[in-house]
Amino acid sequence: MGKKNKGEIQRGQDASRLINDPLYKEAFDTTKEHLITMLLETKISEEVERDRIYITIKSLGLVDQHIQSILETGQLAEKGQEFYNYD
């Protein structure tokens, strides 16, 4: 197994621990809920603030997607390792 695969597997395992960590889940969910509440409480005249909050919510989603992508890459690397080590 190459260094790249080992690194991808390790990163995938790290991502799995992070995603499944109760503190991470709580922080992520609480932050997202707070931002949505802030968004819903903006006044019609507060377009700039609403746009800023919306972009922040989307950015939070991008962080989550990136971590999920690392997890999936690691899982694929593990499956590839199992496939090539199958005798």
Long-range contacts (C-beta under 8 A, 24 or more apart in sequence): 1-81, 1-84, 1-85, 5-77, 5-80, 5-81, 8-73, 8-74, 8-76, 8-77, 9-74, 9-77, 9-78, 9-81, 10-74, 11-70, 11-73, 11-74, 12-70, 12-71, 12-72, 12-73, 12-74, 12-75, 12-77, 12-78, 13-74, 14-70, 15-67, 15-68, 15-70, 15-71, 15-74, 16-71, 16-74, 18-67, 19-67, 19-68, 19-71, 28-60, 28-64, 31-60, 32-57, 32-60, 35-60
